[in-house]
């Protein structure tokens, strides 16, 4: 792999560790480790059962996360990493074979695609010298085209943001990905872009999460964004997801680079839902002879709930869940315990201090009883 200072940016968006050379074989140009939404072929070394015919479909990767399935002619053999010319509308496109073999059957099943569907297009041929030259020259202009198209959209006073541009392999068509809060009338924009770049224009609106997926980046956890590496389907995330996990409802901490709630809030949500099934309603007050106690916070996986007397909310008592349920049952039966301290295993004294940001934070000290 060439040094990063000499490597152009565009091959990485196609999963290439280097720019393909028209005069050399493409072996080693495509690397799984450089690809978004990569799939490891775990059954590559397993031979086919006797009598089973190999599937004549391959998965072809284009820019970023765009992939599609194509039929391979019977007289053609292609392998992972081959640069191929495939059917497009109109003309043909150039892509790289990302998966071949029996793993395709699993991929088709996951995506609910019928392998006999007439909608699956076909592979024309392995890319020839002229194909690769035209493909390379087209994709090298994508960045400049994107910046120029942003200027044009701004001059037309369109409330939209063009996030990415993808040229078709035969340099006859360009897809412009954009985000917008409201509906945009881009008919005039298409005319200007067609005159400017002399290609067929296709506009595709994407959401904020799809924008972050295409652009990529590093999350607050220090890792690459999930949506740009492996997360291919987006599920809705609500503030109740954070509330159930006892997270502070701070938009600055809960929002990702897309400005929406982080997708990772859903990862442990179901586990928390199962864990809190045994917890009582936090609005229920515990009645004792020393006075009523109200709920302050909970440690869900520690199976502990913190309560404080209504008259003294600075001193918190950590009570195991089993003891809380016992007190509630006794209260329902008309029995009132003497004091909460008899059921608690930790007392926590809370005092407030200024965090220097205009707010108050809690400083705690734990004393074991």
FIKE-450928 format. One line per field, with one value per residue (C-alpha): residue number from 1; residue in one letter; y, z, x. Coordinates in steps of 0.1 Angstrom, whole numbers. Last residue first. Example, Ala and Ser with C-alpha at 12.3 -4.5 7.8 and 13.67 -1.06 7.14 Angstrom:
vexmar: (2;1)
vexgu: (S;A)
py: (-11;-45)
pz: (71;78)
px: (137;123)
END
This chain:
vexmar: (369;368;367;366;365;364;363;362;361;360;359;358;357;356;355;354;353;352;351;350;349;348;347;346;345;344;343;342;341;340;339;338;337;336;335;334;333;332;331;330;329;328;327;326;325;324;323;322;321;320;319;318;317;316;315;314;313;312;311;310;309;308;307;306;305;304;303;302;301;300;299;298;297;296;295;294;293;292;291;290;289;288;287;286;285;284;283;282;281;280;279;278;277;276;275;274;273;272;271;270;269;268;267;266;265;264;263;262;261;260;259;258;257;256;255;254;253;252;251;250;249;248;247;246;245;244;243;242;241;240;239;238;237;236;235;234;233;232;231;230;229;228;227;226;225;224;223;222;221;220;219;218;217;216;215;214;213;212;211;210;209;208;207;206;205;204;203;202;201;200;199;198;197;196;195;194;193;192;191;190;189;188;187;186;185;184;183;182;181;180;179;178;177;176;175;174;173;172;171;170;169;168;167;166;165;164;163;162;161;160;159;158;157;156;155;154;153;152;151;150;149;148;147;146;145;144;143;142;141;140;139;138;137;136;135;134;133;132;131;130;129;128;127;126;125;124;123;122;121;120;119;118;117;116;115;114;113;112;111;110;109;108;107;106;105;104;103;102;101;100;99;98;97;96;95;94;93;92;91;90;89;88;87;86;85;84;83;82;81;80;79;78;77;76;75;74;73;72;71;70;69;68;67;66;65;64;63;62;61;60;59;58;57;56;55;54;53;52;51;50;49;48;47;46;45;44;43;42;41;40;39;38;37;36;35;34;33;32;31;30;29;28;27;26;25;24;23;22;21;20;19;18;17;16;15;14;13;12;11;10;9;8;7;6;5;4;3;2;1)
vexgu: (X;X;X;X;X;X;X;X;X;X;X;X;X;X;X;X;X;X;X;X;X;X;X;X;X;X;X;X;X;X;X;X;X;X;X;X;X;X;X;X;X;X;X;X;X;X;X;X;X;X;X;X;X;X;X;X;X;X;X;X;X;X;X;X;X;X;X;X;X;X;X;X;X;X;X;X;X;X;X;X;X;X;X;X;X;X;X;X;X;X;X;X;X;X;X;X;X;X;X;X;X;X;X;X;X;X;X;X;X;X;X;X;X;X;X;X;X;X;X;X;X;X;X;X;X;X;X;X;X;X;X;X;X;X;X;X;X;X;X;X;X;X;X;X;X;X;X;X;X;X;X;X;X;X;X;X;X;X;X;X;X;X;X;X;X;X;X;X;X;X;X;X;X;X;X;X;X;X;X;X;X;X;X;X;X;X;X;X;X;X;X;X;X;X;X;X;X;X;X;X;X;X;X;X;X;X;X;X;X;X;X;X;X;X;X;X;X;X;X;X;X;X;X;X;X;X;X;X;X;X;X;X;X;X;X;X;X;X;X;X;X;X;X;X;X;X;X;X;X;X;X;X;X;X;X;X;X;X;X;X;X;X;X;X;X;X;X;X;X;X;X;X;X;X;X;X;X;X;X;X;X;X;X;X;X;X;X;X;X;X;X;X;X;X;X;X;X;X;X;X;X;X;X;X;X;X;X;X;X;X;X;X;X;X;X;X;X;X;X;X;X;X;X;X;X;X;X;X;X;X;X;X;X;X;X;X;X;X;X;X;X;X;X;X;X;X;X;X;X;X;X;X;X;X;X;X;X;X;X;X;X;X;X;X;X;X;X;X;X)
py: (8;16;53;66;102;121;152;163;190;225;247;279;262;264;231;249;225;206;182;147;122;87;60;24;-10;2;-18;-8;27;31;36;21;0;7;-22;-15;-45;-22;-6;-41;-49;-16;-23;-58;-45;-20;-47;-69;-40;-33;0;28;56;92;121;156;150;155;163;141;113;100;70;53;20;-10;-40;-33;-38;-10;13;37;73;97;79;94;86;92;99;84;60;47;50;44;66;52;75;53;25;-8;-25;-61;-53;-30;-56;-67;-31;-25;-54;-42;-7;-20;-13;13;42;32;49;83;108;130;159;138;138;121;135;122;143;177;169;164;141;125;88;64;37;41;78;74;51;74;102;83;64;52;23;28;-2;-7;-4;-18;8;42;39;27;58;51;46;71;68;103;92;94;102;90;111;85;73;109;118;87;97;132;119;114;131;117;140;124;145;132;146;178;192;228;225;195;213;244;224;203;234;248;217;217;226;217;202;211;203;194;168;161;132;141;111;117;102;98;92;55;45;66;96;98;132;138;161;187;208;223;256;267;304;298;311;287;258;268;272;237;223;236;220;187;188;195;164;141;150;121;98;105;102;69;55;66;50;19;14;21;-6;-31;-38;-75;-79;-72;-81;-85;-68;-83;-70;-102;-119;-155;-148;-135;-107;-106;-86;-113;-140;-124;-120;-157;-169;-146;-164;-193;-177;-141;-110;-75;-75;-40;-15;3;14;9;29;42;29;6;-29;-38;-33;-52;-46;-79;-78;-109;-133;-134;-162;-156;-181;-185;-148;-133;-119;-88;-78;-42;-22;15;20;42;43;11;-24;-54;-85;-116;-139;-171;-194;-226;-257;-284;-320;-329;-304;-272;-269;-249;-225;-194;-202;-173;-146;-116;-88;-51;-24;3;-11;-7;-39;-59;-49;-41;-32;-65;-79;-52;-63;-37;-12;6;11;9;37;23;5;2;0;23;53;46;49;86;101;99;80;98;113;81;61;34;0)
pz: (576;547;542;507;499;471;451;431;404;403;373;360;342;370;386;416;445;460;489;491;519;508;532;522;533;538;554;590;580;565;598;622;596;589;586;569;545;516;536;543;507;498;525;512;476;487;507;476;455;479;497;492;516;506;529;514;509;546;552;524;536;510;488;466;447;443;419;410;374;377;400;408;417;441;453;480;517;541;578;608;614;579;546;513;486;452;423;414;404;415;399;388;351;353;341;310;298;305;283;256;256;255;218;213;227;201;174;189;190;159;151;125;145;173;199;235;250;236;240;277;290;316;312;336;309;308;302;273;254;265;245;214;188;155;139;111;90;76;108;99;92;83;106;135;133;137;172;199;219;210;174;147;111;81;51;37;71;84;54;58;94;84;58;20;-10;-44;-74;-108;-135;-170;-179;-195;-163;-164;-187;-168;-135;-147;-159;-127;-105;-124;-116;-80;-62;-27;-1;35;58;30;25;-8;-28;-64;-88;-119;-154;-187;-173;-182;-146;-132;-112;-75;-58;-21;5;-15;12;5;10;-26;-31;-68;-61;-32;-54;-79;-52;-38;-73;-76;-44;-54;-89;-75;-52;-79;-106;-98;-102;-139;-149;-130;-147;-182;-178;-163;-191;-218;-204;-201;-172;-169;-188;-190;-155;-153;-138;-111;-117;-135;-101;-100;-70;-51;-28;8;20;44;19;-9;15;26;-10;-19;6;-19;-42;-49;-27;-32;-70;-79;-98;-132;-146;-179;-202;-190;-166;-156;-166;-152;-161;-138;-116;-100;-62;-54;-83;-118;-142;-175;-200;-179;-177;-142;-128;-107;-71;-57;-34;-24;10;-1;-39;-59;-47;-67;-52;-74;-89;-109;-79;-81;-90;-63;-75;-48;-20;-27;-12;20;17;10;37;61;33;55;46;45;53;44;28;35;55;27;2;-35;-52;-44;-79;-102;-130;-145;-174;-164;-129;-101;-75;-42;-11;-28;-9;-34;-11;-4;-41;-41;-17;-37;-22;-22;13;26;16;-10;0)
px: (-233;-210;-203;-202;-193;-209;-202;-232;-228;-242;-243;-227;-199;-174;-185;-200;-204;-233;-233;-247;-242;-247;-257;-251;-266;-302;-331;-327;-318;-353;-369;-395;-413;-450;-475;-508;-506;-499;-471;-456;-457;-439;-413;-406;-403;-377;-358;-356;-344;-315;-316;-291;-300;-295;-288;-294;-331;-339;-376;-388;-366;-342;-342;-316;-325;-302;-303;-267;-278;-304;-286;-315;-320;-338;-370;-390;-391;-420;-414;-395;-423;-418;-437;-419;-433;-444;-435;-405;-429;-414;-384;-389;-393;-362;-337;-356;-360;-323;-313;-336;-320;-284;-277;-304;-284;-257;-277;-269;-297;-297;-273;-255;-223;-241;-265;-267;-239;-249;-285;-282;-309;-286;-287;-306;-308;-346;-343;-319;-343;-372;-354;-362;-341;-356;-338;-312;-301;-266;-246;-212;-186;-201;-231;-210;-189;-152;-140;-129;-161;-171;-174;-148;-158;-177;-190;-214;-227;-230;-251;-272;-279;-289;-313;-307;-322;-311;-306;-297;-280;-270;-236;-222;-207;-219;-248;-262;-256;-275;-305;-305;-304;-334;-354;-342;-375;-366;-390;-380;-351;-327;-299;-282;-267;-258;-256;-236;-242;-223;-188;-188;-182;-210;-199;-208;-212;-216;-231;-250;-267;-301;-320;-317;-308;-298;-263;-261;-270;-244;-217;-226;-223;-188;-177;-193;-178;-143;-146;-160;-134;-111;-141;-144;-107;-104;-135;-125;-90;-105;-130;-104;-81;-109;-131;-141;-173;-210;-221;-259;-289;-311;-346;-356;-357;-343;-321;-351;-340;-351;-320;-309;-318;-298;-268;-270;-271;-242;-220;-220;-195;-186;-184;-168;-166;-154;-175;-177;-210;-227;-250;-283;-294;-266;-253;-220;-183;-160;-130;-120;-114;-135;-134;-149;-154;-172;-188;-219;-226;-225;-257;-255;-261;-257;-236;-236;-219;-190;-188;-194;-193;-204;-220;-219;-245;-241;-247;-226;-244;-249;-244;-218;-218;-198;-163;-158;-128;-149;-174;-164;-165;-161;-184;-174;-198;-172;-141;-104;-99;-115;-87;-92;-59;-43;-48;-60;-37;-14;-16;-48;-35;-60;-56;-45;-58;-92;-125;-144;-143;-106;-98;-110;-85;-54;-25;8;7;-9;21;15;0)
END
